[in-house]
Amino acid sequence: MSKCIYVIDTSSLIKFNPERYPYDIFSSIWGDIENLIGKRRIVTPKLVKEEIRKKNDKLNEWANQNKNMFLDFTKMQAKFIRKIMNTKDFQALVDNKIGVDPVLISVAMEINKKDQKILCPSGKLTDRRAVVVTEEELNGNKVKIPYVCDHFGIECISIFELFRREGWKY
């Protein structure tokens, strides 16, 4: 069982959405996801909620019921975004504006920087470690989430890898 904090991208939420995986059929897995949200082990920036709102009605309804997963923007995240954007290779990550991707990565960087503790299911305290969950894949040196995360030592996994790490089997 993993002890990670999962910083989830819009792409993963869209891949595993209520239209494709309905609540009435996949109720256990949705319950497990919401359990991790309740434990603050699945988080994402509020910008992700804005992307969801524009793309998927059922997923938007679900997001409205799980508002505590959406994090406010912080000064520390702004500092990390500047660090990302000041890296010459990563300037293509934005098109004339700061979008979700660098904010998502900055949330993971902030969690890892704070060196905070979380309560594990076993009842023991453990170090926090952020893992980015995205459906983007590392493809050479294309400036995508996994490429930037790799540079900063942040692990990237898919939504189904999150399920595997949590030991979920249905």
FENVENBEL-V751725 format. One record per backbone hydrogen bond with DSSP energy under -0.5 kcal/mol. CO is the residue of the C=O (numbers start at 1). NH is the residue of the N-H. Records with the same first field share a line. If there is no record, write none. Layout:
# FENVENBEL-V751725
CO = NH + NH
This chain:
# FENVENBEL-V751725
4 = 6
5 = 7 + 131
6 = 8 + 43
7 = 133
9 = 12 + 13
10 = 14
11 = 15
12 = 16
14 = 17
15 = 17
17 = 20 + 21
22 = 25 + 26
26 = 30
27 = 31
28 = 32
29 = 33
30 = 34
31 = 35
32 = 36
33 = 37
34 = 38
35 = 39
36 = 41 + 42
37 = 40
41 = 6
43 = 8
44 = 71
45 = 48 + 49
46 = 50
47 = 51
48 = 52
49 = 53
50 = 54
51 = 55
52 = 55 + 56
56 = 60
57 = 61
58 = 62
59 = 63
60 = 64
61 = 65
62 = 65 + 66
63 = 66
64 = 67
66 = 69
67 = 70
69 = 44 + 71
71 = 46
74 = 78
75 = 79
76 = 80
77 = 81
78 = 82
79 = 83
80 = 84
81 = 85
82 = 86
84 = 87
86 = 88
87 = 90
88 = 91
90 = 93
91 = 94
94 = 96
97 = 95 + 99
99 = 103
100 = 104
101 = 105
102 = 106
103 = 107
104 = 108
105 = 109
106 = 110
107 = 111
108 = 112
109 = 113
110 = 114
111 = 115 + 116
116 = 128
118 = 120 + 126
120 = 123
124 = 120
126 = 118
129 = 5
130 = 155
131 = 7
132 = 134 + 157
133 = 9
139 = 142
142 = 144
144 = 147 + 148
145 = 149
146 = 150
147 = 151
148 = 152
149 = 154
150 = 153
153 = 155
155 = 132
157 = 134
158 = 162
159 = 163
160 = 164
161 = 165
162 = 166
163 = 168
164 = 167
165 = 2
